[in-house]
Amino acid sequence: MKLLDITTRFVGSDGSLYKALLELCELPKGHAGDECAPRLLNTKKTSGFLHNVGYITLDSAFSNDTMIEALSQLLESEGYQ
């Protein structure tokens, strides 16, 4: 079973650093970038973090380049700059 974990880190109003697991997605077709991007975008939308994303950190897998490209295309198609 292939999984994608989507996490967030943020500084709370008390100045403390927090981290949370937003979603753990099963990827039946594997970690291809075009499989991960829609799941990441949907999670960011439903969690309310879409407009607060400063950075996306990925491991060193080759598919990460294609995921960022696919995510960029999805955001542009939905009117985000």
Secondary structure, 3 states (H helix, E strand, C coil): CCEEEEEEEEECCCCCEEEEEEEEEECCCCCCHHHHHHHHHHHHHHHCCHHHCCCCCCCCCCHHHHHHHHHHHHHHHCCCC
